């Protein structure tokens, strides 16, 4: 049943409920949207469901502590989240330029959250409530920065976030179970300093013996700050132990004290996940905002059905935050949420997404994972799928079929990322056929990222032949269904291990297939990922071998320009990149060439005679940018215009 009221955000709203006290204050760096796609809202509603009085403080003024004290002192504690994004990612582009919009703020206004929001909010809360108030930090920002970490914006190694944020506990990963247990103990008046055994939490101690789980010691903050090899070793250890079944407690010394990170919590079982998403969310932006919050439109008619990802992309934070063990909601739970969506007055019949971190994962990657945990030093999918992989889309297919049959539902789309390598491992191709037939809105987004095997190995992605196999099968299914649907490939430049020569190979592939990307994503070194470790250290932490790294803004610009060679303003960069890569053979009049010489350039020469007949169109060209045949492109008059023109002439 849909919720009828928001959680209180002010003293006035508390009094309207006849509340003269409350139990927990939940602070978030995002605007308050009462929707299950927002982690802070999930935590707040969970606490409410446990019987606590919960108030929400969204994007408070952080310049002093007045906003934190405005609702009075909570009885039991403060939970602080940095928002759905790391606050530095929310504020800055990969070029470290200030973003123009923050989609999680009213009217997309930038600057309503501070840089390093978790640290700032924890300091303000401590000022407002004093040393005796339990403060717990969590969410993505805290989770990815729980150990000593390289910070791209400071270009240095920072301490574990608990050493900068004056909090008592840190909850990492998907924190419902840990939060519920912490709240229970705080409500029983257990001192927060005694809560040291909860899985999925971290804390600071003066004695490493405070770790009650089998401990392993990571290189200290001082070591990883001074020695890049030690940083790579620490990263590998932290990833190895980030498993709820076989993981140990990790101890990291820092400035005479110790960060102790207990092993991860087990993922929520299906029944608990269903219960969480059945809570009474209002599914709207709080009415205190006079302007719309753009983020709601991305999720208003979308449904998250799963958590976790065993895809193992090295540049993705999901492995370190949600973990590799996939769990999912029951079909009935998802259908109940869809039925709620259909009652929304704004619903037009379209469910925009039924996805999650990876849309087509519904269960653990193999049977042994549930008993033994995820394998160390082994990816489930890349570069080759594990022989024990359980690739089965039958339940996901049934889920989508059930949703399609709901009254008022016209179309159900899948817009979250899918793993095409996992799809190809499923011997039953029903899901692939139904995806093409029913669940694509004209284009399917996939992420091959690159085409060079060595670069894909550093990314943790399957080799390019897998993508080409998927592409061919996708084309055949569309042709069989008489559909004109496109692939939109996500590509990344400047990832560690990617040289200028590698980028030229990718540009050649794109040119050969008739695709010119409008946007290319530069690698963004966000905290906590294996790829960020490679970027900072020049070492692959998986085997401690050296990695080539593109760090200079100019070389990054050269790689990006190569992938957008058709843009006139990038021409000088493209020529420079081809010269540096010793590939000036791609400047000329041949079909293979990326750009043609212009008068005044040293490559300008006599244009060869055009071959007789029409040049052959590049093979396999159903990438998104291509126009359909007879669509009115330059040089070809559409039939409807021909008919209108002929009618006009007859009228004369």
C-alpha positions as CSV (number, residue, x, y, z in Angstrom):
1,X,0.0,0.0,0.0
2,X,1.3,3.4,-0.9
3,X,2.4,5.7,2.0
4,X,0.3,8.7,2.8
5,X,2.8,10.9,4.6
6,X,6.4,11.7,4.6
7,X,8.7,11.3,7.6
8,X,9.0,14.6,9.5
9,X,11.7,17.0,8.3
10,X,11.0,19.9,10.8
11,X,9.9,20.5,14.3
12,X,6.6,21.6,13.0
13,X,6.0,18.3,11.2
14,X,7.0,16.5,14.4
15,X,4.5,18.4,16.4
16,X,1.8,17.7,13.8
17,X,2.3,14.1,14.7
18,X,2.2,14.9,18.4
19,X,5.8,14.0,18.7
20,X,7.7,15.7,21.5
21,X,10.7,13.5,21.1
22,X,12.2,11.3,18.4
23,X,14.6,8.4,18.3
24,X,16.9,8.7,15.3
25,X,17.9,11.5,13.0
26,X,18.7,10.4,9.5
27,X,20.8,12.9,7.5
28,X,21.3,12.8,3.7
29,X,23.2,14.9,1.1
30,X,20.4,14.4,-1.4
31,X,17.0,16.1,-1.4
32,X,14.4,14.1,0.4
33,X,12.6,11.8,-2.0
34,X,10.6,9.1,-0.4
35,X,11.3,6.4,-2.9
36,X,13.1,3.0,-2.5
37,X,15.7,4.0,-5.1
38,X,17.3,6.3,-2.4
39,X,19.5,4.5,0.2
40,X,18.8,7.0,2.9
41,X,15.1,6.6,2.5
42,X,15.3,2.8,2.7
43,X,17.2,3.1,6.0
44,X,14.8,5.7,7.4
45,X,11.7,3.6,6.5
46,X,13.4,0.5,7.8
47,X,13.9,2.2,11.2
48,X,10.4,3.4,11.2
49,X,9.2,-0.2,10.5
50,X,11.2,-1.3,13.5
51,X,9.0,0.9,15.7
52,X,11.3,4.0,16.0
53,X,10.4,7.6,15.6
54,X,12.6,8.8,12.7
55,X,13.2,12.4,11.4
56,X,14.9,13.2,8.1
57,X,17.4,16.1,7.6
58,X,18.0,16.5,3.9
59,X,20.7,18.8,2.5
60,X,21.1,20.8,5.7
61,X,23.0,24.1,5.8
62,X,26.4,22.9,6.9
63,X,28.0,26.2,7.6
64,X,27.1,25.9,11.2
65,X,25.3,23.3,13.4
66,X,22.0,25.2,13.7
67,X,20.1,23.1,11.1
68,X,21.2,19.9,12.9
69,X,19.9,21.1,16.3
70,X,16.7,22.5,14.9
71,X,14.5,19.4,15.6
72,X,16.1,18.8,19.0
73,X,18.3,16.0,20.2
74,X,17.4,12.5,19.1
75,X,17.1,9.9,21.9
76,X,19.3,7.2,20.5
77,X,21.6,8.4,17.6
78,X,22.3,10.0,14.3
79,X,22.7,8.1,11.0
80,X,24.5,10.0,8.2
81,X,24.6,9.2,4.5
82,X,26.5,11.1,1.8
83,X,23.8,10.5,-0.8
84,X,23.3,8.2,-3.8
85,X,26.6,9.5,-5.3
86,X,30.0,10.2,-3.8
87,X,29.7,14.0,-3.1
88,X,32.9,14.7,-5.1
89,X,31.6,12.8,-8.1
90,X,28.3,14.7,-7.7
91,X,30.2,18.0,-7.9
92,X,33.1,17.5,-10.3
93,X,33.6,16.1,-13.8
94,X,36.5,13.8,-14.6
95,X,38.4,16.9,-15.7
96,X,37.8,18.3,-12.2
97,X,35.6,21.0,-13.5
98,X,32.5,22.0,-11.4
99,X,29.4,20.4,-12.7
100,X,26.5,22.6,-13.8
101,X,23.8,20.4,-12.3
102,X,23.1,18.2,-9.4
103,X,20.2,15.9,-10.3
104,X,19.6,15.1,-6.7
105,X,18.9,18.7,-5.7
106,X,15.9,20.9,-6.3
107,X,15.9,22.4,-9.8
108,X,19.2,20.6,-10.3
109,X,21.0,23.3,-8.4
110,X,24.6,22.8,-7.6
111,X,26.2,23.5,-4.3
112,X,23.4,22.4,-1.9
113,X,25.7,19.7,-0.5
114,X,29.3,20.2,0.6
115,X,32.3,18.6,-0.8
116,X,33.0,15.4,1.3
117,X,29.5,15.6,2.7
118,X,29.8,12.7,5.1
119,X,32.8,14.3,6.9
120,X,31.2,17.7,7.0
121,X,27.9,16.4,8.3
122,X,29.5,14.3,11.0
123,X,31.4,17.3,12.2
124,X,28.3,19.5,12.4
125,X,26.3,16.7,14.1
126,X,29.0,16.3,16.7
127,X,29.0,20.1,17.3
128,X,25.2,20.1,17.6
129,X,24.8,17.1,19.9
130,X,28.1,16.7,21.8
131,X,30.5,13.8,22.4
132,X,27.9,11.5,24.0
133,X,25.6,11.2,20.9
134,X,26.2,8.0,18.9
135,X,26.9,9.0,15.3
136,X,27.0,6.3,12.5
137,X,28.0,7.0,8.9
138,X,27.1,4.9,6.0
139,X,26.1,4.9,2.3
140,X,28.3,4.8,-0.8
141,X,30.7,7.6,0.1
142,X,31.6,6.1,3.5
143,X,31.6,2.5,2.1
144,X,34.1,3.2,-0.6
145,X,36.4,5.3,1.6
146,X,36.4,3.0,4.6
147,X,40.1,2.2,4.2
148,X,43.0,4.5,3.4
149,X,42.3,5.5,-0.2
150,X,43.6,7.5,-3.2
151,X,41.5,10.6,-3.7
152,X,41.6,11.8,-7.3
153,X,40.5,15.4,-6.4
154,X,43.3,15.9,-3.8
155,X,45.7,13.7,-5.8
156,X,46.9,12.0,-2.7
157,X,46.1,9.2,-0.3
158,X,43.7,10.1,2.4
159,X,43.1,8.5,5.7
160,X,40.2,6.1,6.3
161,X,37.1,8.3,6.5
162,X,36.5,7.6,10.2
163,X,39.7,9.4,11.0
164,X,38.2,12.6,9.4
165,X,34.6,12.2,10.3
166,X,34.0,12.2,14.1
167,X,31.7,9.2,14.0
168,X,31.6,6.1,16.2
169,X,30.7,3.5,13.6
170,X,30.8,3.1,9.9
171,X,28.3,0.9,8.1
172,X,29.5,-0.3,4.7
173,X,27.7,-2.1,1.9
174,X,24.0,-2.5,1.8
175,X,23.5,-1.6,5.5
176,X,20.0,-2.6,6.5
177,X,20.9,-5.6,8.7
178,X,23.8,-3.7,10.4
179,X,21.7,-0.6,10.9
180,X,18.8,-2.6,12.4
181,X,21.2,-4.3,14.9
182,X,22.9,-1.0,15.8
183,X,19.6,0.7,16.4
184,X,18.3,-2.2,18.5
185,X,21.4,-2.0,20.8
186,X,21.4,1.8,21.0
187,X,17.7,1.7,22.0
188,X,18.7,-0.8,24.8
189,X,21.2,1.8,26.1
190,X,24.3,-0.3,25.0
191,X,27.2,2.2,24.8
192,X,28.1,2.7,21.2
193,X,31.8,2.0,22.0
194,X,30.7,-1.6,22.9
195,X,29.2,-2.2,19.5
196,X,32.2,-3.7,17.9
197,X,31.0,-7.1,16.7
198,X,28.4,-6.2,14.1
199,X,29.3,-7.5,10.6
200,X,29.4,-4.9,7.8
201,X,30.7,-2.2,10.2
202,X,34.1,-0.5,10.9
203,X,35.4,1.4,13.9
204,X,38.6,2.9,15.3
205,X,40.3,1.1,18.2
206,X,43.5,1.7,20.2
207,X,44.2,-2.0,20.3
208,X,44.0,-4.4,17.2
209,X,42.8,-7.2,19.5
210,X,39.4,-5.4,19.4
211,X,38.8,-7.3,16.2
212,X,36.9,-10.4,17.3
213,X,36.9,-12.0,13.9
214,X,39.9,-13.8,12.5
215,X,42.0,-10.7,11.6
216,X,44.3,-9.9,8.7
217,X,46.5,-6.8,8.8
218,X,46.6,-4.5,5.8
219,X,49.6,-2.2,5.2
220,X,49.2,0.9,7.3
221,X,48.0,4.3,6.1
222,X,51.6,5.6,6.4
223,X,52.8,2.7,4.2
224,X,50.2,3.1,1.5
225,X,50.7,6.9,1.5
226,X,54.5,6.5,0.9
227,X,54.8,3.2,-1.0
228,X,52.6,2.5,-4.1
229,X,53.4,-1.2,-4.0
230,X,52.1,-1.3,-0.4
231,X,48.9,0.5,-1.7
232,X,48.4,-2.2,-4.3
233,X,49.0,-4.9,-1.8
234,X,46.4,-3.3,0.6
235,X,43.9,-3.1,-2.3
236,X,44.2,-6.7,-3.1
237,X,43.8,-7.8,0.5
238,X,40.7,-5.6,1.0
239,X,39.1,-7.1,-2.1
240,X,40.0,-10.7,-1.1
241,X,38.4,-10.3,2.3
242,X,35.3,-8.5,1.0
243,X,33.2,-11.7,1.2
244,X,30.4,-12.5,3.7
245,X,31.3,-16.2,4.0
246,X,35.0,-16.6,3.8
247,X,36.1,-13.0,4.6
248,X,38.2,-12.0,7.6
249,X,38.3,-8.9,9.6
250,X,40.7,-6.3,8.2
251,X,42.9,-4.2,10.5
252,X,44.7,-1.2,9.1
253,X,47.0,0.8,11.4
254,X,46.7,4.6,11.1
255,X,48.6,7.2,13.1
256,X,49.0,5.1,16.3
257,X,45.4,3.7,16.1
258,X,43.7,1.0,14.1
259,X,40.8,0.9,11.7
260,X,39.0,-2.4,12.2
261,X,36.6,-3.5,9.5
262,X,34.5,-6.5,10.4
263,X,33.6,-9.0,7.7
264,X,30.7,-8.1,5.4
265,X,27.1,-8.8,6.3
266,X,25.4,-11.6,4.3
267,X,23.0,-10.2,1.7
268,X,19.4,-9.8,2.6
269,X,17.5,-13.1,1.9
270,X,14.7,-12.8,-0.6
271,X,12.0,-12.6,2.1
272,X,13.7,-9.7,3.9
273,X,14.3,-7.9,0.6
274,X,10.6,-8.2,-0.3
275,X,9.6,-6.9,3.2
276,X,11.9,-3.9,2.7
277,X,10.4,-2.9,-0.7
278,X,6.9,-3.4,0.7
279,X,7.3,-0.6,3.1
280,X,4.9,2.4,2.6
281,X,6.9,4.8,0.5
282,X,5.2,7.9,-0.7
283,X,7.2,7.7,-4.0
284,X,7.4,11.5,-4.3
285,X,9.6,14.5,-3.6
286,X,8.8,16.1,-0.3
287,X,6.5,19.1,-0.8
288,X,8.9,21.5,1.1
289,X,10.6,21.9,-2.3
290,X,9.2,24.6,-4.5
291,X,11.1,23.3,-7.5
292,X,11.3,19.8,-9.0
293,X,14.1,17.4,-8.1
294,X,15.3,15.8,-11.5
295,X,16.4,12.5,-10.0
296,X,12.8,11.4,-9.3
297,X,12.0,11.3,-13.0
298,X,14.8,8.7,-13.6
299,X,13.2,6.3,-11.1
300,X,9.5,7.2,-10.8
301,X,8.4,4.4,-13.0
302,X,11.4,2.1,-12.6
303,X,11.7,-1.0,-10.4
304,X,14.9,-2.4,-8.8
305,X,14.6,-6.2,-8.6
306,X,18.1,-7.3,-7.6
307,X,21.3,-6.4,-5.7
308,X,24.9,-7.3,-6.0
309,X,27.0,-8.0,-9.1
310,X,29.4,-10.8,-10.0
311,X,30.3,-9.0,-13.3
312,X,33.6,-7.9,-11.8
313,X,34.3,-4.8,-13.8
314,X,37.5,-3.3,-12.2
315,X,36.4,0.3,-12.7
316,X,33.1,-0.2,-11.0
317,X,32.5,0.4,-7.3
318,X,29.7,-2.2,-7.0
319,X,32.0,-5.0,-6.1
320,X,33.4,-3.1,-3.1
321,X,30.0,-1.7,-2.0
322,X,27.2,-4.2,-2.8
323,X,29.4,-7.2,-3.2
324,X,29.5,-10.0,-5.7
325,X,26.7,-12.1,-4.2
326,X,23.5,-11.4,-6.1
327,X,20.1,-11.6,-4.4
328,X,16.7,-10.6,-5.8
329,X,13.2,-9.9,-4.9
330,X,10.4,-12.4,-5.5
331,X,8.3,-12.1,-8.6
332,X,5.3,-11.3,-6.4
333,X,7.1,-8.5,-4.7
334,X,8.0,-6.8,-8.0
335,X,4.5,-7.3,-9.4
336,X,3.1,-5.6,-6.2
337,X,5.3,-2.6,-6.8
338,X,4.3,-2.5,-10.5
339,X,0.7,-2.4,-9.5
340,X,1.4,0.5,-7.2
341,X,3.0,2.3,-10.2
342,X,-0.1,1.8,-12.3
343,X,-2.2,3.7,-9.8
344,X,-0.1,6.8,-10.1
345,X,-2.0,9.5,-11.9
346,X,1.2,10.3,-14.0
347,X,1.6,6.7,-15.2
348,X,1.2,6.5,-18.9
349,X,1.5,2.7,-19.3
350,X,5.2,2.4,-19.5
351,X,7.5,0.8,-16.9
352,X,10.8,2.4,-17.7
353,X,13.1,-0.2,-16.2
354,X,13.1,-3.5,-14.3
355,X,16.7,-3.7,-13.4
356,X,19.4,-3.1,-10.9
357,X,23.3,-3.1,-10.9
358,X,23.1,-5.6,-13.7
359,X,19.5,-6.2,-15.0
360,X,19.8,-9.9,-16.0
361,X,21.2,-11.2,-12.7
362,X,18.7,-12.9,-10.4
363,X,20.7,-15.4,-8.4
364,X,24.2,-16.4,-7.3
365,X,26.7,-17.1,-10.1
366,X,27.1,-20.7,-9.0
367,X,25.8,-23.2,-6.4
368,X,29.1,-23.3,-4.6
369,X,29.1,-19.5,-4.0
370,X,26.4,-19.8,-1.3
371,X,28.4,-22.3,0.7
372,X,32.0,-21.2,0.1
373,X,31.7,-17.6,-0.9
374,X,33.1,-16.0,-4.1
375,X,36.4,-17.3,-5.4
376,X,39.5,-15.3,-4.7
377,X,41.5,-14.2,-7.8
378,X,38.8,-15.4,-10.2
379,X,36.2,-13.5,-12.1
380,X,32.9,-15.3,-12.8
381,X,32.8,-14.0,-16.4
382,X,36.0,-12.5,-17.6
383,X,38.1,-13.1,-19.6
384,X,36.3,-16.4,-19.9
385,X,33.1,-17.5,-18.1
386,X,33.8,-19.9,-15.2
387,X,32.8,-23.5,-16.0
388,X,30.6,-23.5,-12.9
389,X,28.6,-20.5,-14.0
390,X,24.8,-20.9,-13.7
391,X,23.5,-18.8,-16.6
392,X,19.7,-19.0,-16.3
393,X,17.3,-16.3,-17.3
394,X,14.1,-18.3,-16.8
395,X,12.9,-16.5,-13.7
396,X,13.7,-13.0,-15.1
397,X,11.8,-13.9,-18.2
398,X,8.8,-15.0,-16.2
399,X,9.0,-11.8,-14.2
400,X,8.9,-9.7,-17.3
401,X,6.1,-11.7,-18.7
402,X,4.0,-11.2,-15.6
403,X,4.6,-7.5,-15.7
404,X,3.5,-7.3,-19.4
405,X,0.2,-8.9,-18.5
406,X,-0.8,-6.3,-15.9
407,X,-3.8,-4.1,-16.6
408,X,-2.7,-0.5,-17.6
409,X,0.8,-1.7,-18.6
410,X,1.5,-1.0,-22.3
411,X,5.2,-1.7,-22.3
412,X,8.0,-2.9,-19.9
413,X,11.5,-1.7,-20.8
414,X,14.9,-3.0,-19.6
415,X,17.2,0.0,-19.5
416,X,19.7,-1.0,-16.8
417,X,22.9,-2.5,-18.1
418,X,22.9,-6.2,-19.1
419,X,25.8,-8.6,-19.3
420,X,25.7,-9.9,-22.8
421,X,28.4,-12.4,-22.1
422,X,26.1,-13.9,-19.4
423,X,23.2,-14.0,-21.9
424,X,25.3,-15.9,-24.4
425,X,26.1,-18.6,-21.8
426,X,22.4,-19.4,-21.3
427,X,21.5,-22.3,-23.6
428,X,17.9,-21.3,-23.5
429,X,17.6,-18.2,-25.7
430,X,14.0,-17.3,-24.7
431,X,15.1,-14.2,-22.7
432,X,17.2,-12.9,-25.6
433,X,14.3,-13.3,-28.0
434,X,11.8,-11.7,-25.6
435,X,14.2,-8.8,-24.8
436,X,14.4,-8.0,-28.5
437,X,10.7,-8.4,-29.1
438,X,9.2,-6.7,-26.1
439,X,11.6,-4.8,-23.9
440,X,13.7,-2.4,-25.9
441,X,12.7,1.2,-26.6
442,X,14.4,1.4,-30.0
443,X,17.9,1.0,-28.7
444,X,19.8,-1.4,-26.3
445,X,22.6,0.0,-24.3
446,X,25.6,-2.4,-23.8
447,X,29.1,-1.8,-22.5
448,X,31.9,-3.4,-24.5
449,X,34.0,-0.5,-23.4
450,X,36.9,-1.3,-25.8
451,X,38.0,-3.8,-28.4
452,X,41.7,-4.5,-27.5
453,X,42.1,-7.7,-25.5
454,X,44.9,-6.3,-23.2
455,X,42.8,-3.3,-22.3
456,X,39.7,-5.4,-21.6
457,X,41.8,-7.6,-19.3
458,X,42.7,-4.6,-17.2
459,X,39.1,-3.5,-17.2
460,X,37.9,-7.0,-16.1
461,X,35.7,-7.2,-19.3
462,X,35.2,-10.1,-21.7
463,X,37.2,-10.0,-25.0
464,X,35.7,-8.3,-28.0
465,X,34.8,-11.4,-29.9
466,X,32.1,-12.0,-27.3
467,X,30.5,-8.6,-28.0
468,X,30.7,-9.3,-31.8
469,X,29.0,-12.7,-31.3
470,X,26.3,-11.0,-29.3
471,X,25.9,-8.2,-31.9
472,X,25.5,-10.7,-34.7
473,X,22.8,-12.6,-32.8
474,X,21.1,-9.3,-31.9
475,X,21.0,-8.4,-35.5
476,X,19.5,-11.7,-36.5
477,X,16.8,-11.6,-33.9
478,X,15.8,-8.0,-35.0
479,X,15.7,-9.1,-38.7
480,X,13.6,-12.1,-37.9
481,X,11.2,-9.8,-36.0
482,X,11.3,-7.2,-38.7
483,X,12.4,-4.6,-36.2
484,X,14.8,-1.7,-36.6
485,X,16.5,-1.4,-33.2
486,X,20.0,-0.2,-32.4
487,X,22.8,-1.0,-30.2
488,X,24.3,1.9,-28.2
489,X,27.8,0.8,-27.1
490,X,29.4,2.5,-24.0
491,X,33.1,3.2,-24.6
492,X,35.8,4.3,-22.3
493,X,39.0,6.1,-23.0
494,X,42.2,6.4,-20.9
495,X,41.6,3.4,-18.7
496,X,44.8,2.1,-17.1
497,X,46.6,-0.1,-19.6
498,X,45.1,1.7,-22.6
499,X,47.8,3.3,-24.9
500,X,47.3,5.7,-27.8
501,X,47.9,2.8,-30.2
502,X,45.1,0.8,-28.5
503,X,42.8,3.8,-28.9
504,X,43.6,3.9,-32.6
505,X,42.6,0.3,-32.9
506,X,39.2,1.1,-31.3
507,X,38.8,4.2,-33.6
508,X,39.5,1.9,-36.6
509,X,36.8,-0.5,-35.5
510,X,34.3,2.3,-35.0
511,X,35.1,3.8,-38.4
512,X,34.9,0.4,-40.1
513,X,31.4,-0.2,-38.7
514,X,30.2,3.3,-39.4
515,X,29.8,4.5,-35.8
516,X,30.9,7.9,-34.5
517,X,30.1,8.2,-30.7
518,X,28.6,11.5,-29.6
519,X,30.0,11.0,-26.1
520,X,33.0,9.1,-24.8
521,X,33.6,8.5,-21.1
522,X,37.1,9.2,-19.8
523,X,38.1,6.8,-17.0
524,X,37.1,8.4,-13.7
525,X,39.3,7.3,-10.7
526,X,36.6,7.0,-8.0
527,X,37.6,5.7,-4.5
528,X,37.9,2.0,-3.8
529,X,38.1,0.4,-7.2
530,X,40.8,-1.8,-8.6
531,X,41.2,0.4,-11.6
532,X,41.7,3.5,-9.4
533,X,44.5,1.5,-7.7
534,X,46.1,0.9,-11.1
535,X,45.7,4.6,-12.0
536,X,47.4,5.8,-8.8
537,X,50.1,3.1,-8.5
538,X,50.8,2.0,-12.0
539,X,50.5,-1.5,-10.6
540,X,47.8,-4.2,-11.3
541,X,47.0,-5.3,-7.7
542,X,45.8,-8.7,-8.9
543,X,49.3,-9.8,-10.0
544,X,51.5,-6.8,-9.0
545,X,52.7,-6.3,-12.6
546,X,53.3,-2.7,-14.0
547,X,50.5,-1.0,-15.9
548,X,50.8,1.9,-18.4
549,X,48.7,4.8,-17.1
550,X,47.5,7.9,-19.0
551,X,47.5,10.8,-16.5
552,X,48.1,14.0,-18.4
553,X,45.0,15.9,-19.4
554,X,46.4,16.4,-22.9
555,X,47.0,12.7,-23.6
556,X,43.5,12.0,-22.3
557,X,42.2,14.6,-24.7
558,X,44.1,12.8,-27.6
559,X,42.5,9.5,-26.8
560,X,39.1,11.0,-26.5
561,X,39.5,12.9,-29.8
562,X,40.5,9.7,-31.7
563,X,37.1,8.2,-30.8
564,X,35.4,11.3,-32.0
565,X,37.5,11.9,-35.1
566,X,34.6,13.3,-37.1
567,X,34.2,16.4,-35.0
568,X,35.8,19.4,-36.8
569,X,37.0,21.1,-33.7
570,X,39.0,18.0,-32.6
571,X,40.8,17.7,-35.9
572,X,44.2,19.1,-34.7
573,X,44.1,16.7,-31.8
574,X,43.3,13.7,-34.0
575,X,46.2,14.5,-36.3
576,X,48.5,14.9,-33.3
577,X,47.3,11.6,-31.9
578,X,47.9,9.8,-35.2
579,X,51.3,11.2,-35.5
580,X,52.3,10.2,-32.0
581,X,50.9,6.7,-32.6
582,X,52.8,6.6,-36.0
583,X,49.5,5.9,-37.8
584,X,49.4,8.8,-40.3
585,X,48.3,6.2,-42.8
586,X,44.9,6.9,-41.5
587,X,45.0,10.4,-42.9
588,X,44.2,10.2,-46.6
589,X,41.5,9.3,-49.1
590,X,41.4,5.5,-48.7
591,X,38.3,4.0,-47.2
592,X,40.2,3.0,-44.1
593,X,41.3,6.6,-43.3
594,X,39.7,8.4,-40.4
595,X,40.2,11.9,-41.8
596,X,41.0,13.5,-45.2
597,X,43.8,16.0,-45.7
598,X,42.9,19.6,-46.1
599,X,44.6,22.2,-48.1
600,X,47.6,23.7,-46.3
601,X,48.4,20.5,-44.3
602,X,51.5,18.5,-45.0
603,X,49.4,15.4,-45.8
604,X,47.5,17.2,-48.5
605,X,48.0,15.7,-51.9
606,X,46.3,14.7,-55.1
607,X,43.0,13.0,-54.5
608,X,42.9,9.6,-56.2
609,X,40.3,8.8,-58.7
610,X,37.1,7.4,-57.2
611,X,36.5,3.7,-58.0
612,X,33.7,2.9,-60.4
613,X,30.4,2.1,-58.8
614,X,29.0,2.8,-55.4
615,X,31.4,2.1,-52.5
616,X,30.2,-0.8,-50.3
617,X,28.5,0.2,-47.1
618,X,30.4,-0.9,-43.9
619,X,29.2,-4.3,-42.6
620,X,27.0,-4.7,-39.5
621,X,26.0,-1.1,-39.2
622,X,23.0,-1.1,-36.9
623,X,24.7,1.2,-34.4
624,X,22.4,3.9,-33.1
625,X,23.7,6.8,-35.1
626,X,22.8,5.3,-38.5
627,X,19.6,6.6,-40.1
628,X,17.1,4.1,-41.4
629,X,17.0,3.6,-45.2
630,X,14.6,6.0,-47.0
631,X,14.4,8.2,-44.0
632,X,14.9,11.4,-45.8
633,X,18.6,11.8,-45.5
634,X,20.4,14.3,-47.7
635,X,20.3,13.3,-51.4
636,X,17.2,11.1,-51.2
637,X,13.7,12.5,-51.2
638,X,11.2,10.6,-49.0
639,X,8.3,9.0,-50.9
640,X,5.7,11.2,-49.1
641,X,7.4,14.3,-50.4
642,X,7.6,12.9,-53.9
643,X,3.9,12.2,-53.8
644,X,3.1,15.7,-52.6
645,X,5.4,17.3,-55.2
646,X,3.7,15.3,-58.0
647,X,0.2,16.3,-56.8
648,X,1.2,19.9,-56.8
649,X,2.5,19.7,-60.3
650,X,-0.8,18.0,-61.5
651,X,-2.8,20.8,-59.9
652,X,-1.1,23.4,-62.1
